Amino acid sequence: MEEKGKTNHISRDPKKRLTTSMALAALCLALAAVFLSLGYLLPFMGLFIIIFIPFLASLEAIKGDIKSQLIFLAGSICIAFIDMQEGFFDFLPNVLIGLAFGNAVKKQGISFFSFMILLLSSFLINTLMIYPLNFFYQVDMIQAYGALMGLAKERFEPFFLVFELVLTSAQALICFAIISEELKKLAKPVTAIKADEFLSGLIFLGAELICFTIGFFIYKPLCYLSIGFLLIQAGGETGSSFRYDKKLFIVIYSVLFILSLGLFFFLLSFQDKEIKRLCLLPFGLIFVTLGLFMLKYNSIHPVEKIAKEELKDLNDRS
């Protein structure tokens, strides 16, 4: 017993913890550099980057500590200089997305909350990236997406945010499905969820309703974006409420899902037929489908939380 206690005492030495954190960050960085370099040699490698890099970063966030994450982030910035276009506009954003998702999983497990963090961080980072991309490389993504939809930039620009959310939702859903399956090896199902753990969903929904109200009076495109988030959020939270038999939340989120549909069709009345046909109706259908999918998915799959021993530093293990 005395020997075991001595071993544990040594394993918890701060210097050893720092060394282990640095080793973990270095290993993740080495793998990230390999995948970024392979992008030059293999076609379609970029498709793997948007999944593997967030997985690697999320694993670093879950297994490492704050120092380890900062080392990993600093190293990732250095690696991005290998190819500034690919590194800063593809690799580094996915690192940030993975760190955000990993910390959400560490806090509340593999759950709809962590999916929404993944979706929100992906949307914000990918949207912000279009402006430096346009500044440094004269690539106008709004014009490019508008041409894809058969609309001039001026007509498409008000709906760019909601279009970006459509693209981000697809990416986030694929990433979540693949990454969460791997992270489940570190997790265990939760049989019961406290009511206060559903409050984060209400905070999200409250923010979305506030954005809708502000957008309606100031900037209409913000309304369409809020509706997209509302439909996904309300659908997913309804499914989670069914899973854990939270009747009050089932009622709240179901009403909000129906309300979101009503607000969407209300907004349609302000647009002409071409915009309805090319943008809003397809986008609305996608968001409704995503909302219903998340409802079904969350009603079947339990929340899985990372086992407490996995949250300790690797050097805490004797």
N, C-alpha and C positions, 0 to 999 in steps of 0.2 A: 504493500500500500504506500509506504514511504517512497519507494523507488518510482512508483507510478506518479505520485504527486510531484516528485522532483522533475520527472519527464514533462509533465504538463506545464510546470512552471517555466521550464526552459523553452518549451514550444511557444509560450506566449510572450517571449522576449520581443520588445518593440523592434529591435534591429532585425531580428529574424523575420518578423511579419513584413517589414518594409522590403527586405530582400525577396521574399516570396511574392509579394505584390508586384515588384519590378519584374521578376521572372515571368509571372503570368501575363503582364502587359507586353513584355518582349516577345513571348510566344505568339500571342494574338497578333501583334504587329508584323511578325515574320510571315505568318500565314496570310495576312492582309496584303503584304507587299508581293507575295507570290501570286495571288489572284489578280492583283492589279497589273503585274507584269505579263501574266498569261493573256490579258486582254489584247496585247499587241500581236500575239501568235495565233490565237484561236478565234474563229468567227463566233459571233453571238455570245462571247464571254461576258459581255455587259449584262445579259439577262441573269447570269449567275451572281454577278456582283450585287444586284439589288435584293438578293435573298441571302447570300452567304455573308456579306459584310454586315448587314443588320443582325444576323444570327451571331456572328463572332462578337460584335460589340455588345449585344444583349447578354451573352454568356460572360463577357468581361464584367459587365455591370452587376450581374448576379453573384458571381464567384469572387470578385475583387472588392476592394474598399474604395473610398473616395480618392486616395492617393494613386491607387492603381489605375482608376479611370482617367485621372488627369494625365498620368504618364502615357496612357494609351492614346488619349486625345492629342497630346502634344506630338507624340510619335506619328500619329496619323496625318497631322498637318505637315510634318516634314516629308512623309512619304508622298503626299499629294503633289509635291514639287517635281516628282519624277515626270509627270505629265500634267501640267497645270490645268488644261481643259478637262481631261478625264478625272484628274485628281480632285479638283476643287468643285466641279459641277456634277460629279457622279459619285465618286468614292467617298469624299468627306461628308456630303449630306447624308449618305447611308450610314456612316459611322454615328453621326448625331442622332439619327432616327433610332438606331439600334440601342444606343445608350439610354435614350428616353424610354423606350419600350422595356429594356431590361430593368431599369429602376422601378417602373410601374409593376412589373411582374414580381420584383423583390418585395414591393409594398403590399400588393393585393392579389398576387398569384396570377395564374393564367385564367383570365376572366374577361368579361365584356369591358370592364374598366380599362384593362391593359390594352385591349383592342382599340378603344377610343383614343387612348394616348398615342398609340401607333398611328392611327388615322390622322389625328390632329397634328402631330409633329410632322408626319409626311406631307400633309397638305401645306402647312406653313412654310416648311423648308423648301419644298419643290416650287411653291409659288414665288417665294422671295428670290429664288435662284434665277428666274427669268430676267430680272433686271440687270444684274452684273453680266449675265450671258449676252444680253443685248448691247451693253455698254462696251465690253471688251472684244466681242466677236461679231457684232452687228447681226446677230441672229434674233429676229423678232418672232418669238414663239406665238404671240397673240395673232399676228398676221398669218403665220403658218397654220395654226389650228383653225382660224377662220376660213382659210382656203380649203382646208379639209372638209369643213362643214358646208362649203359652197356659199359663204357669206363674206362680204367686204369687212375689213378690219373694223371700220366705224360701227357697223351693225352688230358685229360679233363681240366686240370688247365688253359691253355690259354683261355678257353671259360667260365671259372667260372664267370667272371664279367658280361658277357652278360646273363648267366643263372640266376644270382642273380637279374639282372634287370627285367627278365621275372617274377620271383616270386614277386618282390617288386611292379611291375606294377599292378599285380592282387590284391595284398593287398591294395595298394594305391587307386585303382579304387573303391573297395568295401567300404573302409573307407570314401572316398570322397562322394560317393553316399549316404551313410547313415548319416554321420556327417553333410553334407551340407543341407540335408533335415531338420534336427533339427535346424541348425543355421539360416535357412531362416525365422524362426519365429521372429528373431531379425532384419531381413534385408528387403530391398525393391528393386524392379527391377530398373535398370538404363536404361533409354531410349536412351541415347547417350553416346558414349565413345570418348574422345579426342584422336587425333592421337598419342600424346606423350605417352599415356598409353599403346600403342602397342610396344613401344620401348624396354620394358623389355623383350619381346619375341625375338626381334632381338639380344639383348645382350646374351640371352640364346643360340640362334642359332649360333651366332658368336663364343661363347666359345666352342660349340660342333664341329664346323668346324675346329677350331684351334686344339682341341684334336684329331680330325681325322687326320689332317696333321702331327702332332707330332707322333701319333701312327703309321702311315704308314711307317715312316722312322726309328722309334726307337722301338716301341712295338706294334705289330700288333693287339693283343687282345683289345687295346684301340680303334682301328678303329671300331670293331664290336659293342662295347659299345656306341660309338658316333653315329653310324648309328641307333641303337635302340632309343636313345634319339631324334635324328633328325626326325625320322618317326613319333614318338608320338607328338613332339613339332610342326612340320610343319603341321600335320593334324589338331591338336587342334586350332592352330592359324588361319589356313585357315577358319575353321568353325566360329570362333569369328569374323573374317573379313567379312564373308558373313552376319552374324547377324547384324552388324553395318554398312554394305555397305561401307567398306573401300577398294576401288578398287585397290589402289596401293599395299596394304598389301595382298590382294587376289592373285595378280600376283606374288609377292615376295615369299609368303609361298607355293603357288602351285608349282612354279618352284623348290623350295627347296625340296618339297616332292618327286617330280619326280626325282630330282638329287640324293636324298638319295636312292631311289630304284636302280638307275643306279650304284651308288657306292657300294651298297650291292652285286649286281650280279657281279660286277667287282672283289670284294674281294673273292667271291666264287671260282673264277678260280684258286686261290692259294691253295685250300684245296683238299684233296683226297675225294673219294666217301663216305667213311664211316662217316667222319666228316660232310660232306654236309647232309647226310641222317639223322644222329642222332642228330645233333646240329643245324647247321646254317639254313637249310631250314625250320625246324619247328619254330625256334626262329624268323626268318625273317617273316614268315607268321603271327605269333602272333603280331609282332610289326606293320606290315602293317594293320592288323585287328584293333589293338588299335588306330592307327593313323586315320583310316577311321571312327571308332566309335566316337572318340573325335571330328572329323570334323562334323559329324552329330549331336552329342550332343550339341556342342557349337553353331551350326547354329540355334538350336531350343531354347535353354535355355539362357535367358539373364544373364548378370552380375548382381548380387544382392549385394548391399553394406549395411553394418551395419548402421542403423540409427544413426545420430550424438548423439542423446540423450542416445543411448545405450553405446556409447564410454565413457561417463562420469562415474566417480566413482558412485557407488550406493548411497553414502552419499551425493552426490551433489543434490539429489532429496529431495525436501522438503516434 
